[in-house]
Amino acid sequence: MDDLETLIMELLVNAGAARSEALSALQLARKSDFSGAEQAMTQSREFVKQAHKIQTQLIGMDEGSGKLPVNLITVHSQDHLMNAMVIQDLAGDLIELYRRLPLVK
């Protein structure tokens, strides 16, 4: 059970880091630091990739038959991953829009 809890916490941490990096990318793009924004988005994508690997491992452990307990932290970690992925998608579009706008101070 400890291994399961560790995996879920790793999923949560990676998803949270992905979300944070995507939001940082938006802040950098707002300042017209597009190189920094792209680096932050690259980091965000890497964190999602790690979270997705963990999610896939958990799905394999469950085998679609309810072998793993579903508790609040499990649902919370999945929610974080979903939100991180949505924020990444939106951040990519918003960064592109910032690229097209003149810098306003």
Secondary structure, DSSP 8 states (H G I E B T S, - for coil): -HHHHHHHHHHHHHHHHHHHHHHHHHHHHHTT-HHHHHHHHHHHHHHHHHHHHHHHHHHHHHTTTT-S---HHHHHHHHHHHHHHHHHHHHHHHHHHHHHS----
